[in-house]
Amino acid sequence: MLAEGGYHWNAGIFLFRADTYLAAMEQYSPEILLACRAAMGNRHMEKKICHPDPDAFAAAPSDSIDYAIMERSDKVAVTPVNPGWSDVGSWDALFEIANKDAQSNAIIGQAVTIDSSNNLIHSEDMEVAVHGVENMIIVTHGNKVMILPRGTSQHVKKSRRSWKVKTSGADYRRSDLRRANFCVFSAWRSTSWARTWQ
């Protein structure tokens, strides 16, 4: 079949007007639409951040847009495109497309690098300094730090699960967790970053 040609890979990129999409959702997947409307109807706001109601949203069927609408609608067209696209589905993919400094470090947020190269550092919440570090992924979020070699970002879920197990049932005070607002990563003193948590 593929040898005949005339087929395209579904990249999962969809363009539609909002009213057209909502009309299709009402026609083909009304359960999802109802759940989303309930979630937005019971939303709460924190400044400019909108938080849909989690319970209402969780009640929506877990269907992809492909199954819920695209495979059922007769108002669908496909066009080939070659935009150099990446789904940025991992930290390694983010490193590949990110802007880099003269030492090929991709830095997003607050970081200082010394004698370090080919690292991805993503830290919006705390200052990070690295010395003599190569080919690493360093990510901070709130008071959590994740460090792993580049090329192994598929193991992020393992790190998350381990963190949940170790911290379940623990009563951490916010002030204790916020003691560390500066982390140092060093190839010659790999334990220095851990001291910021004590």
Backbone torsions as a table, in degrees:
resi	resn	phi	psi	omega
1	MET	NA	-48.7	-179.0
2	LEU	-65.1	-32.3	-179.2
3	ALA	-63.6	-22.1	179.7
4	GLU	-71.1	-20.4	-177.7
5	GLY	81.5	-177.3	178.9
6	GLY	81.0	13.4	-180.0
7	TYR	-117.6	151.9	178.6
8	HIS	-131.3	150.1	176.5
9	TRP	-78.5	134.3	178.5
10	ASN	-80.1	106.0	-179.0
11	ALA	-80.7	-7.0	179.9
12	GLY	73.9	26.0	177.2
13	ILE	-105.9	121.0	-175.3
14	PHE	-123.1	139.1	175.0
15	LEU	-123.1	128.2	177.8
16	PHE	-161.9	157.5	172.2
17	ARG	-74.8	148.9	-177.5
18	ALA	-60.2	-43.0	-177.6
19	ASP	-68.2	-33.4	177.2
20	THR	-66.6	-42.2	179.6
21	TYR	-65.2	-43.5	-179.6
22	LEU	-65.4	-37.7	177.5
23	ALA	-64.7	-40.9	178.0
24	ALA	-67.0	-38.8	177.8
25	MET	-63.3	-41.0	178.7
26	GLU	-64.5	-35.2	-178.4
27	GLN	-77.5	-43.3	-170.7
28	TYR	-104.5	-26.5	-178.4
29	SER	-142.5	64.4	-176.3
30	PRO	-63.4	-25.7	-179.9
31	GLU	-64.6	-39.7	178.4
32	ILE	-66.2	-44.3	-179.0
33	LEU	-61.6	-43.4	179.3
34	LEU	-61.6	-42.7	-179.8
35	ALA	-64.6	-41.0	-179.8
36	CYS	-67.6	-39.5	177.7
37	ARG	-65.0	-38.5	177.8
38	ALA	-66.6	-39.4	179.8
39	ALA	-64.1	-40.6	179.3
40	MET	-75.9	-32.5	178.5
41	GLY	-65.1	-30.4	-179.9
42	ASN	-106.2	23.4	-178.7
43	ARG	-68.0	161.0	169.1
44	HIS	-130.7	150.9	-174.1
45	MET	-110.5	139.0	169.5
46	GLU	-122.0	100.8	-171.4
47	LYS	57.4	-114.3	-179.0
48	LYS	-101.0	6.3	-178.2
49	ILE	-95.3	125.7	180.0
50	CYS	-96.8	127.8	177.8
51	HIS	-114.2	101.8	175.8
52	PRO	-61.2	152.2	179.5
53	ASP	-62.2	119.0	-174.4
54	PRO	-66.4	-36.3	-178.7
55	ASP	-68.0	-43.0	178.7
56	ALA	-65.1	-41.1	-179.4
57	PHE	-66.4	-38.4	-179.6
58	ALA	-66.4	-19.1	179.7
59	ALA	-76.1	-12.0	-179.7
60	ALA	-69.8	141.4	174.3
61	PRO	-58.4	142.8	-178.1
62	SER	-88.1	73.1	-179.1
63	ASP	-115.6	143.6	175.0
64	SER	-75.7	161.4	177.4
65	ILE	-62.9	-30.6	178.5
66	ASP	-59.3	-52.6	-177.0
67	TYR	-72.8	-40.9	-173.8
68	ALA	-68.1	-36.9	-173.5
69	ILE	-131.8	-55.1	-167.2
70	MET	-60.2	-36.6	-179.6
71	GLU	-78.1	-9.0	-176.9
72	ARG	-109.4	-27.7	-174.7
73	SER	-79.1	148.1	175.5
74	ASP	-99.7	5.9	178.2
75	LYS	-107.1	60.1	-176.0
76	VAL	-130.0	136.6	175.3
77	ALA	-133.0	148.9	-179.7
78	VAL	-119.3	137.2	176.3
79	THR	-133.8	137.0	177.3
80	PRO	-70.6	145.2	180.0
81	VAL	-148.3	146.7	179.2
82	ASN	-136.7	73.7	-173.8
83	PRO	-91.6	8.4	-172.6
84	GLY	67.7	42.0	-169.0
85	TRP	-82.5	144.6	171.7
86	SER	-135.5	140.8	179.8
87	ASP	-81.2	-2.3	179.9
88	VAL	45.3	53.6	-175.8
89	GLY	-87.7	4.2	-179.7
90	SER	-153.7	166.8	177.1
91	TRP	-65.5	-33.5	177.0
92	ASP	-64.5	-39.8	178.1
93	ALA	-65.5	-37.5	177.6
94	LEU	-63.2	-40.1	178.1
95	PHE	-59.7	-41.0	-176.0
96	GLU	-63.2	-35.7	-174.6
97	ILE	-98.5	-9.7	-174.7
98	ALA	-76.1	152.9	171.8
99	ASN	-66.5	144.7	-175.6
100	LYS	-128.2	153.9	177.2
101	ASP	-83.7	-170.8	-176.0
102	ALA	-65.0	-21.9	178.4
103	GLN	-100.2	16.5	178.7
104	SER	63.4	30.2	172.0
105	ASN	-91.4	131.4	173.9
106	ALA	-98.3	112.6	-174.5
107	ILE	-116.8	123.5	176.1
108	ILE	-123.3	109.5	-177.5
109	GLY	109.0	-140.5	-171.8
110	GLN	-109.0	110.7	179.8
111	ALA	-156.4	149.3	173.8
112	VAL	-124.1	132.4	179.5
113	THR	-119.2	135.3	177.6
114	ILE	-129.5	123.2	180.0
115	ASP	49.2	41.9	-177.7
116	SER	-130.5	147.4	-176.3
117	SER	-149.4	155.5	173.7
118	ASN	59.5	36.6	179.1
119	ASN	-109.2	150.4	167.7
120	LEU	-106.6	121.1	177.5
121	ILE	-122.8	118.3	-178.9
122	HIS	-123.2	104.3	-176.1
123	SER	-146.1	100.7	177.5
124	GLU	-92.1	-19.0	-168.5
125	ASP	-102.6	-22.1	-179.1
126	MET	-146.8	161.6	177.1
127	GLU	-80.7	139.7	-179.6
128	VAL	-127.7	135.0	173.1
129	ALA	-124.7	134.9	177.6
130	VAL	-123.9	145.1	179.5
131	HIS	-138.2	123.6	176.9
132	GLY	66.2	32.1	-176.3
133	VAL	-111.9	136.3	-179.6
134	GLU	-133.9	145.3	171.2
135	ASN	55.2	46.2	179.9
136	MET	-120.8	156.3	170.7
137	ILE	-111.5	121.9	-179.8
138	ILE	-126.0	118.7	-175.8
139	VAL	-130.4	132.5	173.1
140	THR	-117.8	147.7	175.4
141	HIS	-149.0	113.9	-175.2
142	GLY	62.3	-118.0	179.9
143	ASN	-109.2	18.9	179.4
144	LYS	-109.2	144.8	178.5
145	VAL	-128.6	133.3	175.7
146	MET	-121.7	130.6	178.6
147	ILE	-130.3	127.8	176.7
148	LEU	-154.8	155.2	179.4
149	PRO	-66.8	144.8	173.3
150	ARG	-60.0	143.1	-177.1
151	GLY	96.0	-3.7	-179.1
152	THR	-124.1	19.7	-175.0
153	SER	-67.8	-8.5	175.2
154	GLN	-68.4	-10.7	-179.1
155	HIS	-93.4	10.5	-178.3
156	VAL	-57.9	-40.1	-178.2
157	LYS	-63.3	-34.5	177.6
158	LYS	-63.4	-41.9	178.9
159	SER	-62.0	-41.8	-179.5
160	ARG	-64.0	-43.9	179.7
161	ARG	-63.1	-42.4	179.9
162	SER	-62.2	-40.7	179.5
163	TRP	-62.7	-42.7	-179.2
164	LYS	-63.7	-39.6	-179.9
165	VAL	-65.2	-44.2	-176.0
166	LYS	-72.4	-26.0	-176.5
167	THR	-103.8	-3.5	-178.7
168	SER	-66.0	133.0	178.5
169	GLY	82.3	-8.1	-179.7
170	ALA	-82.5	141.9	-179.5
171	ASP	-107.8	89.7	180.0
172	TYR	-90.9	133.3	173.7
173	ARG	-81.5	140.1	-179.1
174	ARG	-56.0	-38.5	-178.6
175	SER	-64.7	-35.5	178.1
176	ASP	-65.1	-43.2	-177.0
177	LEU	-69.9	-26.1	-176.7
178	ARG	-92.0	8.0	177.7
179	ARG	-62.0	-35.9	-176.1
180	ALA	-94.5	108.5	174.0
181	ASN	-120.0	12.3	176.0
182	PHE	-144.9	118.7	-179.6
183	CYS	-112.6	140.2	177.0
184	VAL	-118.3	126.3	177.5
185	PHE	-112.0	127.5	-177.2
186	SER	-142.2	135.2	179.3
187	ALA	-65.7	-32.2	-176.4
188	TRP	-90.1	-7.0	178.9
189	ARG	-144.5	71.7	-169.9
190	SER	-68.2	-15.0	-179.3
191	THR	-89.6	-6.1	-173.9
192	SER	-62.4	-32.9	-178.9
193	TRP	-67.0	-32.2	-176.3
194	ALA	-67.7	-27.1	-176.4
195	ARG	-67.1	-21.9	179.8
196	THR	-68.9	-14.8	-178.9
197	TRP	-89.9	-10.5	-175.1
198	GLN	-85.9	NA	NA
